[in-house]
Amino acid sequence: MSIRDNYLEILKRKDAAAKRSGRNPEDVMLMAVTKKHEPDELREAIDAGATDFGENKVQELLSKYDEIHPERWHLIGHLQTNKVRQIIDKVTMIHSVDSLKLAREINKRASAAGIVMDVLIEINLAEEESKTGISKGEVQELIEAIVSECESVRVRGIMCIPPRADAPEDSRKYFRETKGIFEEIKELDLPKERADIDTLSMGMSADFEIAIEEGSTIVRVGSSIFGQRDYR
């Protein structure tokens, strides 16, 4: 199947999963993850209707930015503080905030650029050493600190990557737990201009339908759209 056919098939499956769970398909964004994929492949996805691209690494995003023009770029991978200035005016949202130090740097660079940057808090739900993100017990404290200190940052919600699973269904309990955390955050008394909590990013190629059934509003799909990455 072509990239166009893949994208349309994933879009159909996304919409069906939303309808199964009594949700409006338009409330779930399909993000195309572009890591290690070439500009011509990305153009095929845009031609198929893709609007939002997620990139893991700053340098790779920068290498594509002037050539590829989706409606929105997102930074979804780990972000070092010294790289923030390079992408602050190029992305719609940073999905991987995992420290107050990083939030402060984003705030500094966003303020200088005259913008407010939307961010998600990345949760390492199973506290795996190989993954970035904060523990679930730290989420509320970090959000409240960002809201208190960072005028040019707006927290929109949370992002999680569950542990690698043998079967997609194994991820459901993690998605359900993350949805619970999301609902708790929505109940916090936070100023809307600093914390407009409406985004729950979870689910990738193998398990995005289950993530949608459990409440995800953004699914991050790469290999099922573009095929397996070439790491040479």
NUGU-80573 format. One record per atom (N, C-alpha, C): atom name; residue number from 1; x negated, y negated, z negated. Coordinates in Angstrom, 1 decimal. Each point is the difference from the previous one (the first is absolute). Layout:
# NUGU-80573
  atome  num       x       y       z
     CA  NUM       X       Y       Z
...
***
This chain:
# NUGU-80573
  atome  num       x       y       z
      N    1    -0.8     1.2     0.0
     CA    1     0.8    -1.2     0.0
      C    1    -0.9    -1.3     0.0
      N    2     0.5    -1.0     0.6
     CA    2    -0.7    -1.3     0.0
      C    2     0.2    -0.7    -1.3
      N    3    -0.9    -1.0    -0.2
     CA    3     0.2    -0.9    -1.2
      C    3     1.4    -0.6     0.0
      N    4     0.5    -0.4     1.1
     CA    4     1.3    -0.6     0.0
      C    4     1.0     1.1    -0.4
      N    5     0.0     1.2     0.5
     CA    5     0.9     1.0    -0.4
      C    5    -0.1     0.3    -1.5
      N    6    -1.3     0.1    -0.5
     CA    6    -0.2     0.3    -1.4
      C    6     0.6    -1.1    -0.9
      N    7    -0.2    -1.2     0.4
     CA    7     0.5    -1.2    -0.8
      C    7     1.5     0.1     0.0
      N    8     0.7     0.2     1.1
     CA    8     1.4     0.0     0.1
      C    8     0.6     1.2    -0.8
      N    9    -0.7     1.2     0.0
     CA    9     0.4     1.1    -0.8
      C    9    -0.1    -0.2    -1.5
      N   10    -1.1    -0.6    -0.4
     CA   10    -0.2    -0.4    -1.4
      C   10     1.1    -1.0    -0.4
      N   11     0.3    -0.9     0.8
     CA   11     1.0    -1.0    -0.3
      C   11     1.4     0.6    -0.2
      N   12     0.3     1.0     0.9
     CA   12     1.2     0.7    -0.1
      C   12     0.1     0.8    -1.3
      N   13    -1.1     0.6    -0.4
     CA   13     0.0     0.8    -1.2
      C   13     0.0    -0.9    -1.3
      N   14    -0.6    -1.2     0.1
     CA   14     0.1    -1.0    -1.1
      C   14     1.4    -0.4    -0.2
      N   15     0.7    -0.3     1.1
     CA   15     1.4    -0.5    -0.1
      C   15     0.9     1.1    -0.5
      N   16    -0.2     1.2     0.4
     CA   16     0.8     1.1    -0.5
      C   16    -0.2     0.3    -1.4
      N   17    -1.2    -0.1    -0.5
     CA   17    -0.3     0.2    -1.4
      C   17     0.7    -1.1    -0.9
      N   18     0.0    -1.3     0.6
     CA   18     0.7    -1.0    -0.7
      C   18     1.5     0.2    -0.1
      N   19     0.5     0.4     1.1
     CA   19     1.5     0.3     0.0
      C   19     0.4     1.1    -0.9
      N   20    -0.9     1.1    -0.1
     CA   20     0.3     1.1    -0.9
      C   20     0.1    -0.4    -1.4
      N   21    -0.8    -1.0    -0.4
     CA   21    -0.1    -0.5    -1.4
      C   21     0.9    -1.2    -0.2
      N   22     0.9    -0.3     1.0
     CA   22     1.0    -1.0    -0.2
      C   22    -0.5    -1.4     0.1
      N   23    -1.1    -0.2     0.8
     CA   23    -0.7    -1.3     0.1
      C   23     0.1    -0.5     1.4
      N   24    -0.2    -1.3     0.2
     CA   24     0.0    -0.6     1.3
      C   24    -1.4     0.2     0.6
      N   25    -0.1     0.6     1.2
     CA   25    -1.3     0.3     0.6
      C   25    -0.8    -1.3     0.1
      N   26     0.6    -1.1     0.2
     CA   26    -0.7    -1.3     0.1
      C   26    -0.7    -0.4    -1.2
      N   27     0.3     0.6    -1.1
     CA   27    -0.6    -0.3    -1.3
      C   27    -1.3     0.8    -0.2
      N   28    -0.4     0.8     0.9
     CA   28    -1.2     0.8    -0.1
      C   28    -0.9    -0.3     1.2
      N   29    -1.2    -0.6    -0.3
     CA   29    -0.9    -0.4     1.0
      C   29    -0.9     1.2     0.4
      N   30    -0.2     0.2     1.3
     CA   30    -0.9     1.0     0.5
      C   30    -1.3    -0.8     0.4
      N   31    -1.1     0.3    -0.8
     CA   31    -1.3    -0.7     0.3
      C   31    -0.9     1.0     0.7
      N   32    -0.6    -0.5     1.1
     CA   32    -0.9     0.9     0.7
      C   32    -1.4    -0.3    -0.6
      N   33    -0.6     1.1    -0.5
     CA   33    -1.4    -0.1    -0.6
      C   33    -1.0     0.2     1.1
      N   34    -0.9    -0.9     0.2
     CA   34    -0.8    -0.1     1.2
      C   34    -1.5     0.4    -0.2
      N   35    -0.3     0.5    -1.2
     CA   35    -1.4     0.4    -0.3
      C   35    -0.6     0.9     1.1
      N   36    -1.1    -0.4     0.5
     CA   36    -0.8     0.8     1.0
      C   36     0.7     0.2     1.3
      N   37     1.0    -0.8     0.3
     CA   37     0.7     0.1     1.3
      C   37    -0.4    -1.2     0.8
      N   38     0.0     0.2     1.3
     CA   38    -0.5    -1.0     1.0
      C   38     1.1    -1.0     0.4
      N   39    -0.5    -1.2     0.5
     CA   39     1.0    -1.0     0.4
      C   39     1.1     0.4     1.0
      N   40    -0.4     0.9     0.9
     CA   40     0.9     0.4     1.0
      C   40     1.1     0.9    -0.6
      N   41    -0.3     0.7    -1.0
     CA   41     1.0     0.8    -0.8
      C   41     0.9    -0.9    -0.7
      N   42    -0.5    -1.0    -0.6
     CA   42     0.8    -1.0    -0.8
      C   42     1.0    -0.7     1.0
      N   43    -0.5    -0.3     1.2
     CA   43     0.9    -0.7     0.9
      C   43     1.2     0.9     0.4
      N   44    -0.3     1.3     0.1
     CA   44     1.1     0.9     0.3
      C   44     1.0     0.0    -1.1
      N   45    -0.4    -0.1    -1.2
     CA   45     0.9     0.0    -1.1
      C   45     0.9    -1.3     0.0
      N   46    -0.7    -1.1     0.3
     CA   46     0.7    -1.3     0.1
      C   46     1.0     0.1     1.1
      N   47    -0.3     0.5     1.1
     CA   47     0.9     0.2     1.2
      C   47     1.2     0.8    -0.4
      N   48    -0.2     1.0    -0.9
     CA   48     1.1     0.8    -0.5
      C   48     0.9    -0.7    -1.0
      N   49    -0.5    -1.1    -0.5
     CA   49     0.8    -0.8    -1.0
      C   49    -0.6    -0.2    -1.4
      N   50    -1.2     0.5    -0.2
     CA   50    -0.7    -0.1    -1.3
      C   50    -0.2    -1.5    -0.3
      N   51     0.3    -0.4    -1.2
     CA   51    -0.1    -1.4    -0.4
      C   51    -1.1    -0.2    -1.0
      N   52    -0.2     1.0    -0.8
     CA   52    -0.9    -0.1    -1.2
      C   52    -1.1     1.0     0.0
      N   53    -1.2    -0.5     0.0
     CA   53    -1.2     0.9     0.0
      C   53    -0.7    -0.1    -1.3
      N   54    -0.4     1.1    -0.6
     CA   54    -0.8     0.0    -1.2
      C   54    -1.4     0.5     0.2
      N   55    -1.0    -0.7    -0.4
     CA   55    -1.4     0.4     0.1
      C   55    -0.6     0.2    -1.3
      N   56    -0.9     1.0    -0.1
     CA   56    -0.6     0.3    -1.3
      C   56    -1.2    -0.8    -0.3
      N   57    -0.8    -0.4     1.0
     CA   57    -1.3    -0.7    -0.2
      C   57     0.0    -1.4     0.6
      N   58    -0.6    -0.9    -0.7
     CA   58     0.0    -1.4     0.4
      C   58    -0.7    -0.1     1.4
      N   59    -1.2     0.6     0.1
     CA   59    -0.8    -0.1     1.2
      C   59     0.8     0.5     1.2
      N   60     0.7     1.1    -0.2
     CA   60     0.7     0.6     1.2
      C   60     1.2    -0.9     0.3
      N   61     0.7    -0.6    -1.0
     CA   61     1.0    -0.9     0.3
      C   61    -0.5    -1.2     0.8
      N   62    -1.1    -0.6    -0.4
     CA   62    -0.6    -1.1     0.7
      C   62    -0.4     0.3     1.4
      N   63    -0.5     1.2     0.2
     CA   63    -0.4     0.4     1.4
      C   63     1.2     0.1     0.9
      N   64     1.2     0.2    -0.5
     CA   64     1.2     0.1     0.8
      C   64     0.8    -1.2     0.1
      N   65    -0.2    -0.9    -1.0
     CA   65     1.0    -1.1    -0.2
      C   65     0.1    -0.9     1.2
      N   66    -1.0    -0.4     0.7
     CA   66     0.1    -0.9     1.1
      C   66     0.5     0.6     1.3
      N   67    -0.1     1.4     0.0
     CA   67     0.4     0.7     1.2
      C   67     1.4     0.6    -0.1
      N   68     0.5     0.3    -1.2
     CA   68     1.2     0.7    -0.1
      C   68     1.0    -0.9    -0.9
      N   69     1.2    -0.2     0.5
     CA   69     0.9    -1.0    -0.6
      C   69     1.3     0.6    -0.3
      N   70     0.1     0.8    -1.1
     CA   70     1.3     0.4    -0.5
      C   70     0.7    -1.2    -0.7
      N   71     1.2     0.2    -0.4
     CA   71     0.7    -1.1    -0.7
      C   71    -0.7    -0.2    -1.3
      N   72    -0.5     1.0    -0.7
     CA   72    -0.6    -0.1    -1.3
      C   72    -1.1     1.0    -0.2
      N   73    -1.1    -0.4    -0.5
     CA   73    -1.1     0.8    -0.5
      C   73     0.1     0.1    -1.5
      N   74    -0.3     1.2    -0.6
     CA   74    -0.1     0.2    -1.4
      C   74    -1.3     0.7    -0.4
      N   75    -0.6    -0.4    -1.1
     CA   75    -1.2     0.7    -0.5
      C   75     0.5     1.0    -1.0
      N   76    -0.2     1.3     0.3
     CA   76     0.5     1.0    -0.9
      C   76    -1.0     0.8    -0.8
      N   77    -1.3    -0.2     0.4
     CA   77    -1.1     0.7    -0.7
      C   77    -0.6    -0.8    -1.1
      N   78    -0.9     0.6    -0.7
     CA   78    -0.7    -0.6    -1.1
      C   78    -0.7    -1.3     0.5
      N   79     0.2    -1.1    -0.8
     CA   79    -0.6    -1.3     0.4
      C   79    -1.0    -0.5    -1.0
      N   80    -1.2    -0.2     0.4
     CA   80    -1.0    -0.6    -0.9
      C   80     0.2    -1.5     0.0
      N   81    -0.3    -0.6    -1.2
     CA   81     0.2    -1.4    -0.2
      C   81    -0.8    -0.9     1.0
      N   82    -1.2     0.5     0.4
     CA   82    -0.8    -0.8     0.9
      C   82     0.5     0.1     1.5
      N   83     1.1     0.8     0.2
     CA   83     0.5     0.0     1.4
      C   83     1.4    -0.7     0.1
      N   84     0.5    -0.5    -1.1
     CA   84     1.3    -0.6     0.0
      C   84     0.0    -1.2     1.0
      N   85    -1.0    -0.9    -0.1
     CA   85     0.0    -1.2     0.9
      C   85     0.1     0.3     1.4
      N   86    -0.5     1.2     0.4
     CA   86     0.0     0.4     1.5
      C   86     1.4     0.3     0.5
      N   87     0.9     0.4    -0.8
     CA   87     1.3     0.4     0.5
      C   87     1.2    -0.8    -0.6
      N   88    -0.3    -0.9    -0.8
     CA   88     1.1    -0.7    -0.7
      C   88     1.0    -0.7     0.9
      N   89    -0.5    -0.5     1.2
     CA   89     0.9    -0.6     0.9
      C   89     0.4     0.9     1.2
      N   90    -0.3     1.3    -0.2
     CA   90     0.3     0.9     1.1
      C   90     1.1     1.0    -0.3
      N   91     0.3     0.2    -1.2
     CA   91     0.9     1.1    -0.4
      C   91     1.2    -0.6    -0.7
      N   92     1.1     0.7     0.2
     CA   92     1.3    -0.3    -0.6
      C   92     0.1     0.4    -1.5
      N   93    -0.7     1.2    -0.3
     CA   93     0.1     0.5    -1.3
      C   93    -1.2     0.8    -0.3
      N   94    -0.5     0.0    -1.2
     CA   94    -1.1     0.8    -0.5
      C   94     0.6     1.1    -0.9
      N   95    -0.1     1.2     0.3
     CA   95     0.7     1.1    -0.6
      C   95    -0.7     0.7    -1.2
      N   96    -1.2    -0.5    -0.3
     CA   96    -0.9     0.8    -0.8
      C   96    -0.6    -0.7    -1.2
      N   97     0.7    -0.9    -0.6
     CA   97    -0.5    -0.7    -1.1
      C   97     0.0     0.9    -1.3
      N   98    -1.2     0.1    -0.5
     CA   98    -0.2     0.9    -1.2
      C   98    -0.8    -0.6    -1.1
      N   99    -0.1    -1.3     0.0
     CA   99    -0.7    -0.7    -1.1
      C   99     0.4    -1.5    -0.1
      N  100    -0.1    -0.6    -1.1
     CA  100     0.2    -1.4    -0.1
      C  100    -1.1    -0.8     0.7
      N  101    -1.2     0.6    -0.1
     CA  101    -1.1    -0.7     0.7
      C  101     0.3    -0.1     1.5
      N  102     0.5     1.0     0.6
     CA  102     0.3    -0.1     1.5
      C  102     1.2    -0.9     0.2
      N  103     1.0     0.0    -0.9
     CA  103     1.1    -0.9     0.2
      C  103    -0.5    -1.5    -0.2
      N  104    -0.9    -0.2    -0.9
     CA  104    -0.5    -1.4    -0.1
      C  104    -0.7    -0.5     1.3
      N  105    -0.8     0.9     0.6
     CA  105    -0.7    -0.3     1.2
      C  105     1.0    -0.3     1.1
      N  106     1.0     0.9     0.1
     CA  106     1.1    -0.3     1.0
      C  106     0.6    -1.3    -0.2
      N  107     0.3    -0.3    -1.2
     CA  107     0.6    -1.3    -0.4
      C  107    -0.9    -1.2     0.4
      N  108    -1.2     0.2    -0.3
     CA  108    -1.0    -1.1     0.4
      C  108     0.0    -0.3     1.5
      N  109    -0.1     1.1     0.7
     CA  109    -0.1    -0.1     1.5
      C  109     1.3    -0.4     0.6
      N  110     1.1     0.5    -0.5
     CA  110     1.3    -0.4     0.5
      C  110     0.3    -1.5    -0.3
      N  111    -0.4    -0.4    -1.2
     CA  111     0.2    -1.4    -0.3
      C  111    -0.7    -0.9     0.9
      N  112    -1.3     0.3     0.3
     CA  112    -0.8    -0.7     0.9
      C  112     0.5    -0.1     1.4
      N  113     0.7     1.1     0.4
     CA  113     0.6     0.1     1.4
      C  113     1.4    -0.6     0.0
      N  114     0.5    -0.4    -1.1
     CA  114     1.3    -0.6    -0.1
      C  114     1.2     0.9     0.2
      N  115    -0.2     1.3    -0.4
     CA  115     1.0     1.0     0.2
      C  115     0.3     0.7    -1.4
      N  116     1.1     0.8     0.0
     CA  116     0.3     0.9    -1.1
      C  116    -0.1     1.4     0.6
      N  117    -0.9     0.8    -0.6
     CA  117    -0.2     1.4     0.5
      C  117     0.8     1.0    -0.8
      N  118     0.8     0.7     0.8
     CA  118     0.8     1.1    -0.6
      C  118    -0.9     1.2    -0.2
      N  119     0.2     0.7    -1.2
     CA  119    -0.9     1.1    -0.3
      C  119     0.9     1.1    -0.7
      N  120    -0.6     1.2     0.1
     CA  120     0.6     1.2    -0.7
      C  120    -1.1     0.5    -1.0
      N  121     0.5     0.5    -1.1
     CA  121    -0.9     0.6    -1.0
      C  121    -0.2     1.5     0.3
      N  122    -1.2     0.4     0.2
     CA  122    -0.3     1.4     0.3
      C  122    -0.1     0.8    -1.3
      N  123     0.9     1.1     0.0
     CA  123     0.0     0.9    -1.2
      C  123    -0.7     1.3     0.4
      N  124    -0.9     0.4    -0.9
     CA  124    -0.6     1.3     0.1
      C  124     0.8     0.9    -0.9
      N  125     1.1     0.6     0.4
     CA  125     0.9     0.6    -0.9
      C  125    -0.5     1.2    -0.7
      N  126    -0.8     0.8     0.7
     CA  126    -0.6     1.2    -0.6
      C  126    -1.4    -0.3    -0.6
      N  127    -0.4    -1.3     0.0
     CA  127    -1.3    -0.4    -0.5
      C  127    -1.1     0.9     0.5
      N  128     0.0     0.1     1.3
     CA  128    -1.1     0.7     0.7
      C  128    -1.3    -0.8     0.1
      N  129    -1.1     0.5    -0.3
     CA  129    -1.2    -0.7     0.0
      C  129    -0.4    -0.4     1.4
      N  130     0.4     0.7     1.0
     CA  130    -0.3    -0.2     1.4
      C  130     0.8    -1.2     0.6
      N  131     1.0    -0.5    -0.7
     CA  131     0.9    -1.0     0.6
      C  131    -0.1    -1.3    -0.9
      N  132     0.2    -1.1     0.7
     CA  132     0.1    -1.3    -0.6
      C  132     1.5    -0.1    -0.6
      N  133     0.2    -1.1    -0.6
     CA  133     1.3    -0.3    -0.6
      C  133     0.0     0.1    -1.5
      N  134     1.0    -0.6    -0.6
     CA  134     0.1    -0.1    -1.5
      C  134     0.9     1.1    -0.5
      N  135    -0.1     0.3    -1.3
     CA  135     0.9     1.0    -0.6
      C  135     1.4    -0.6    -0.1
      N  136     1.0     0.8    -0.1
     CA  136     1.4    -0.5    -0.1
      C  136     0.2    -0.8    -1.3
      N  137    -0.8     0.3    -1.0
     CA  137     0.1    -0.8    -1.3
      C  137    -0.5    -1.4     0.1
      N  138    -0.8    -0.3     1.0
     CA  138    -0.6    -1.3     0.2
      C  138     0.8    -1.0     0.9
      N  139     1.0     0.6     0.6
     CA  139     0.7    -0.8     1.1
      C  139     0.6    -1.3    -0.5
      N  140     0.9     0.1    -1.1
     CA  140     0.7    -1.1    -0.4
      C  140    -1.0    -1.1    -0.5
      N  141    -1.0     0.4    -0.7
     CA  141    -1.0    -1.0    -0.5
      C  141    -0.7    -0.7     1.1
      N  142    -0.4     0.7     1.1
     CA  142    -0.6    -0.6     1.1
      C  142     0.9    -1.0     0.7
      N  143     1.2     0.4     0.2
     CA  143     1.0    -0.9     0.7
      C  143     0.2    -1.2    -0.8
      N  144     0.2     0.1    -1.3
     CA  144     0.2    -1.2    -0.8
      C  144    -1.2    -0.9     0.0
      N  145    -1.2     0.6     0.0
     CA  145    -1.2    -0.9     0.0
      C  145    -0.1    -0.7     1.4
      N  146     0.3     0.7     1.1
     CA  146     0.0    -0.7     1.3
      C  146     1.0    -1.1     0.1
      N  147     1.2     0.3    -0.5
     CA  147     1.1    -1.0     0.0
      C  147    -0.5    -1.3    -0.8
      N  148    -0.6     0.3    -1.2
     CA  148    -0.4    -1.1    -0.8
      C  148    -1.2    -0.8     0.5
      N  149    -0.9     0.6     0.7
     CA  149    -1.2    -0.7     0.5
      C  149    -0.1    -0.4     1.4
      N  150     0.7     0.7     0.9
     CA  150    -0.2    -0.1     1.4
      C  150     1.1    -0.7     0.8
      N  151    -0.1    -1.3     0.2
     CA  151     1.1    -0.7     0.6
      C  151     0.2     0.3     1.5
      N  152    -1.1     0.4     0.6
     CA  152     0.1     0.3     1.4
      C  152     0.0     1.4     0.4
      N  153     0.5     0.8    -1.0
     CA  153     0.2     1.5     0.2
      C  153     1.4     0.3    -0.3
      N  154     0.7     0.8     0.8
     CA  154     1.4     0.4    -0.3
      C  154     0.0     1.5     0.0
      N  155     0.3     0.6    -1.2
     CA  155     0.1     1.5    -0.1
      C  155     1.3     0.4     0.6
      N  156     0.0     1.0     1.0
     CA  156     1.2     0.4     0.6
      C  156     0.4     1.4    -0.4
      N  157    -0.9     0.7    -0.7
     CA  157     0.3     1.4    -0.4
      C  157    -1.2     0.8    -0.2
      N  158     0.2     1.3     0.3
     CA  158    -1.1     1.0    -0.3
      C  158    -0.2     0.9     1.1
      N  159    -1.2     0.6     0.1
     CA  159    -0.4     1.0     1.0
      C  159    -0.6     1.2    -0.7
      N  160     0.2     1.2     0.5
     CA  160    -0.6     1.2    -0.6
      C  160    -0.4     1.0     1.1
      N  161    -1.0     0.8    -0.3
     CA  161    -0.4     1.1     0.8
      C  161     0.0     1.2    -0.9
      N  162     0.9     1.0     0.1
     CA  162     0.1     1.1    -0.9
      C  162    -1.2     0.9     0.3
      N  163    -0.3     1.0    -0.9
     CA  163    -1.1     0.9     0.2
      C  163     0.3     0.8     1.2
      N  164    -1.1     0.5     0.7
     CA  164     0.2     0.9     1.2
      C  164     0.8     1.2    -0.4
      N  165     0.9     0.3     0.8
     CA  165     1.0     1.1    -0.3
      C  165    -0.1     1.1     1.0
      N  166     0.3     1.3    -0.4
     CA  166     0.1     1.1     0.9
      C  166     1.3    -0.1     0.9
      N  167     1.0    -0.6    -0.5
     CA  167     1.3    -0.2     0.7
      C  167     0.5    -1.4    -0.3
      N  168     0.7    -0.6     1.0
     CA  168     0.5    -1.3    -0.2
      C  168     0.9    -0.1    -1.2
      N  169     0.8     1.0    -0.3
     CA  169     0.9     0.0    -1.1
      C  169    -0.7    -0.2    -1.3
      N  170    -1.3     0.4    -0.1
     CA  170    -0.7    -0.2    -1.2
      C  170    -0.2    -1.4    -0.4
      N  171     0.1    -0.9     0.9
     CA  171    -0.2    -1.5    -0.2
      C  171     1.3    -0.6    -0.6
      N  172     1.1     0.7     0.0
     CA  172     1.2    -0.7    -0.4
      C  172     0.0    -0.5    -1.4
      N  173    -0.5     0.8    -0.9
     CA  173    -0.1    -0.4    -1.4
      C  173    -0.8    -1.3    -0.2
      N  174    -1.0    -0.1     0.7
     CA  174    -0.8    -1.2    -0.1
      C  174     0.7    -1.3     0.6
      N  175     0.7     0.3     1.1
     CA  175     0.8    -1.1     0.6
      C  175     1.1    -0.4    -1.0
      N  176     0.6     1.0    -0.6
     CA  176     1.1    -0.3    -0.9
      C  176    -0.5    -0.8    -1.2
      N  177    -1.2     0.4    -0.5
     CA  177    -0.5    -0.7    -1.1
      C  177    -0.4    -1.5     0.3
      N  178    -0.6    -0.1     1.2
     CA  178    -0.3    -1.4     0.5
      C  178     1.2    -0.9     0.1
      N  179     1.1     0.6     0.6
     CA  179     1.2    -0.7     0.1
      C  179     0.5    -0.5    -1.4
      N  180    -0.1     0.9    -1.0
     CA  180     0.3    -0.4    -1.4
      C  180    -0.8    -1.2    -0.5
      N  181    -1.3     0.0     0.3
     CA  181    -0.8    -1.1    -0.4
      C  181     0.5    -1.3     0.8
      N  182     0.3     0.1     1.2
     CA  182     0.4    -1.1     0.9
      C  182     1.3    -0.6    -0.6
      N  183     0.9     0.9    -0.4
     CA  183     1.3    -0.6    -0.6
      C  183    -0.3    -0.7    -1.3
      N  184    -0.9     0.5    -0.8
     CA  184    -0.4    -0.6    -1.3
      C  184    -0.5    -1.4     0.3
      N  185    -0.9    -0.1     1.0
     CA  185    -0.6    -1.3     0.3
      C  185     1.1    -1.0     0.5
      N  186     0.9     0.5     0.7
     CA  186     1.1    -0.9     0.5
      C  186     0.8    -0.6    -1.2
      N  187     0.0     0.7    -1.1
     CA  187     0.8    -0.5    -1.2
      C  187    -0.8    -1.0    -0.8
      N  188    -1.3    -0.2     0.3
     CA  188    -0.8    -1.0    -0.8
      C  188     0.5    -1.4     0.3
      N  189    -0.1    -0.8    -1.0
     CA  189     0.4    -1.4     0.2
      C  189    -1.2    -0.8     0.6
      N  190     0.0     0.0     1.3
     CA  190    -1.2    -0.7     0.7
      C  190     0.6    -1.0     0.9
      N  191    -0.8    -1.1     0.2
     CA  191     0.5    -1.1     0.9
      C  191    -0.1     0.5     1.5
      N  192     1.1    -0.1     0.7
     CA  192     0.1     0.6     1.3
      C  192    -1.1    -0.6     1.0
      N  193    -0.4    -1.2    -0.2
     CA  193    -1.0    -0.5     0.9
      C  193    -1.4     0.6    -0.2
      N  194    -0.2     0.7    -1.1
     CA  194    -1.2     0.7    -0.3
      C  194     0.1     1.5     0.1
      N  195     1.2     0.5    -0.2
     CA  195     0.2     1.5     0.0
      C  195     1.4     0.3     0.6
      N  196     0.0     0.1     1.3
     CA  196     1.3     0.4     0.7
      C  196    -0.1     1.5     0.3
      N  197     0.5     0.7    -1.0
     CA  197    -0.3     1.5     0.1
      C  197     1.1     0.7     0.8
      N  198    -0.5     0.3     1.3
     CA  198     1.0     0.7     0.9
      C  198    -0.7     1.0     0.9
      N  199    -1.3     0.3    -0.3
     CA  199    -0.7     0.9     0.9
      C  199    -0.7     1.2    -0.7
      N  200     0.3     1.2     0.5
     CA  200    -0.5     1.2    -0.5
      C  200    -0.6     0.8     1.1
      N  201    -1.4     0.0     0.1
     CA  201    -0.7     0.6     1.1
      C  201    -0.5     1.3    -0.4
      N  202     0.6     1.1     0.6
     CA  202    -0.4     1.3    -0.3
      C  202     0.5     0.9     1.1
      N  203    -0.9     1.0     0.3
     CA  203     0.4     1.0     1.1
      C  203    -0.9    -0.2     1.2
      N  204    -0.6     1.1     0.5
     CA  204    -0.8     0.0     1.1
      C  204     0.4     1.0     1.0
      N  205    -0.8     0.4     1.0
     CA  205     0.5     0.9     1.1
      C  205     0.6     1.3    -0.6
      N  206    -0.6     0.6    -1.0
     CA  206     0.5     1.3    -0.4
      C  206     1.2     0.0    -0.9
      N  207     0.3    -1.2    -0.6
     CA  207     1.0     0.0    -1.0
      C  207     0.9    -1.2     0.0
      N  208     0.0    -0.8     1.1
     CA  208     0.7    -1.3     0.0
      C  208     1.5     0.2    -0.2
      N  209     0.6     1.1     0.6
     CA  209     1.5     0.2    -0.2
      C  209     0.4     0.2    -1.4
      N  210    -0.8     0.7    -0.8
     CA  210     0.3     0.2    -1.4
      C  210    -0.2    -1.3    -0.7
      N  211    -1.0    -0.8     0.3
     CA  211    -0.2    -1.3    -0.6
      C  211     1.2    -0.9     0.2
      N  212     0.5     0.1     1.2
     CA  212     1.2    -0.9     0.3
      C  212     1.2     0.5    -0.8
      N  213     0.2     1.3    -0.1
     CA  213     1.1     0.5    -0.8
      C  213    -0.2    -0.4    -1.5
      N  214    -1.2    -0.2    -0.4
     CA  214    -0.2    -0.5    -1.4
      C  214    -0.2    -1.5    -0.2
      N  215     0.3    -0.7     1.1
     CA  215     0.1    -1.5    -0.2
      C  215    -1.1    -0.8     0.7
      N  216    -0.9     0.5     0.7
     CA  216    -1.0    -0.8     0.7
      C  216     0.6    -1.0     0.9
      N  217    -0.6    -1.2     0.1
     CA  217     0.4    -1.0     0.9
      C  217    -1.1    -0.2     1.1
      N  218    -1.2     0.5    -0.2
     CA  218    -1.0     0.0     1.1
      C  218    -0.6     1.4     0.0
      N  219    -0.1     0.6     1.2
     CA  219    -0.7     1.3     0.2
      C  219    -1.2    -0.3     1.0
      N  220    -1.1     0.6    -0.4
     CA  220    -1.3    -0.3     0.7
      C  220    -0.4     1.2     0.9
      N  221     0.3     0.0     1.3
     CA  221    -0.2     1.1     0.8
      C  221    -1.1    -0.2     1.1
      N  222    -1.0     0.8     0.0
     CA  222    -1.1    -0.1     0.9
      C  222    -0.1     1.2     1.0
      N  223    -0.4     1.1    -0.5
     CA  223    -0.3     1.2     0.9
      C  223     1.3     0.5     0.7
      N  224     1.1    -0.2    -0.6
     CA  224     1.2     0.5     0.7
      C  224     0.4    -0.9     1.2
      N  225    -0.5    -1.2     0.0
     CA  225     0.2    -0.9     1.1
      C  225    -1.1     0.1     1.0
      N  226    -1.3    -0.2    -0.5
     CA  226    -1.1    -0.1     0.9
      C  226    -0.8     1.3     0.3
      N  227     0.4     1.1    -0.8
     CA  227    -0.8     1.2     0.0
      C  227    -1.1    -0.1    -1.0
      N  228    -0.8     1.1    -0.1
     CA  228    -1.1     0.1    -0.9
      C  228    -1.1    -1.0     0.3
      N  229    -0.6    -0.6    -1.0
     CA  229    -1.1    -1.0     0.2
      C  229    -1.2     0.7     0.5
      N  230    -0.8    -0.8     0.8
     CA  230    -1.3     0.4     0.4
      C  230    -1.0    -0.6    -0.9
      N  231    -0.7     0.8    -0.8
     CA  231    -1.0    -0.6    -1.0
      C  231    -1.4     0.0     0.5
      N  232    -0.2     0.3     1.3
     CA  232    -1.3     0.0     0.5
      C  232    -0.6    -1.4     0.0
***
